[in-house]
């Protein structure tokens, strides 16, 4: 559960939205997050693939929001970078002879799925524009 991908992606998008009209470089973005630019470029690649960010090469290149911050909901960001359930992973090798162990992962799977849907529902009600406004 020590996954910072959503926080990093949201930080990147917030910077891009707050700097509307400017192309931002990955090194500048990395300086704000205080991480290696390689981490930023990796997440930018995911955000580009998700249709949230566009890039431009060259001296005047950088990164820019692909669409309006008003039209980007936070569930889009979450789904773009999600690589595990909200509460983490299930137990790898529970004891199949234990009455709890043999079925724990089925029940954890249901619980994790329910909670993931609640998170998605809440994030769907929030836009990047609203999140950026919290900084001003």
JOQUI-V305967 format. One record per residue. N is the residue number from 1. RES is the residue in three letters. PSI is psi in degrees with one decimal (999 if undefined). Layout:
N | RES | PSI
N | RES | PSI
//
This chain:
1 | UNK | 10.5
2 | UNK | 54.7
3 | UNK | 120.3
4 | UNK | 12.5
5 | UNK | -44.0
6 | UNK | -45.2
7 | UNK | -42.4
8 | UNK | -46.3
9 | UNK | -42.1
10 | UNK | -36.4
11 | UNK | -47.6
12 | UNK | -49.9
13 | UNK | -35.3
14 | UNK | -42.9
15 | UNK | -45.5
16 | UNK | -42.2
17 | UNK | -37.4
18 | UNK | -19.8
19 | UNK | 38.0
20 | UNK | 133.8
21 | UNK | -7.0
22 | UNK | 143.2
23 | UNK | 123.8
24 | UNK | 139.3
25 | UNK | 153.5
26 | UNK | -31.1
27 | UNK | -39.5
28 | UNK | -44.5
29 | UNK | -45.8
30 | UNK | -35.0
31 | UNK | -36.4
32 | UNK | -39.6
33 | UNK | -21.3
34 | UNK | 47.3
35 | UNK | 170.0
36 | UNK | 138.2
37 | UNK | -24.8
38 | UNK | -40.1
39 | UNK | -43.6
40 | UNK | -44.9
41 | UNK | -35.7
42 | UNK | -47.3
43 | UNK | -35.5
44 | UNK | -37.9
45 | UNK | -41.1
46 | UNK | -41.9
47 | UNK | -32.5
48 | UNK | -46.7
49 | UNK | -33.7
50 | UNK | -4.1
51 | UNK | 18.1
52 | UNK | -24.9
53 | UNK | 148.9
54 | UNK | 156.4
55 | UNK | 158.2
56 | UNK | 131.0
57 | UNK | 164.6
58 | UNK | -176.3
59 | UNK | -39.1
60 | UNK | 24.9
61 | UNK | -170.8
62 | UNK | -149.8
63 | UNK | 149.8
64 | UNK | 149.9
65 | UNK | 135.3
66 | UNK | -31.9
67 | UNK | 171.7
68 | UNK | 141.0
69 | UNK | -23.8
70 | UNK | -28.7
71 | UNK | 0.1
72 | UNK | 116.0
73 | UNK | 151.3
74 | UNK | -19.9
75 | UNK | -29.9
76 | UNK | -40.8
77 | UNK | -47.8
78 | UNK | -47.4
79 | UNK | -31.3
80 | UNK | -35.9
81 | UNK | -5.8
82 | UNK | 128.8
83 | UNK | 5.8
84 | UNK | 167.1
85 | UNK | 160.9
86 | UNK | -43.4
87 | UNK | 6.1
88 | UNK | -155.5
89 | UNK | 161.0
90 | UNK | 169.6
91 | UNK | 135.2
92 | UNK | -49.7
93 | UNK | 67.7
94 | UNK | 155.2
95 | UNK | 116.1
96 | UNK | -12.6
97 | UNK | -6.9
98 | UNK | 136.0
99 | UNK | -27.7
100 | UNK | -49.2
101 | UNK | -38.8
102 | UNK | -24.8
103 | UNK | 2.5
104 | UNK | -41.9
105 | UNK | -29.9
106 | UNK | -47.4
107 | UNK | -37.6
108 | UNK | -40.2
109 | UNK | -43.4
110 | UNK | -44.5
111 | UNK | -47.7
112 | UNK | -41.1
113 | UNK | -44.4
114 | UNK | -45.5
115 | UNK | -37.8
116 | UNK | -40.8
117 | UNK | -38.0
118 | UNK | -42.5
119 | UNK | -47.9
120 | UNK | -42.4
121 | UNK | -45.2
122 | UNK | -44.9
123 | UNK | -29.2
124 | UNK | -22.4
125 | UNK | -3.5
126 | UNK | 137.0
127 | UNK | 161.2
128 | UNK | -38.8
129 | UNK | -46.2
130 | UNK | -39.5
131 | UNK | -44.2
132 | UNK | -37.7
133 | UNK | -24.2
134 | UNK | -16.8
135 | UNK | -6.1
136 | UNK | 999
//
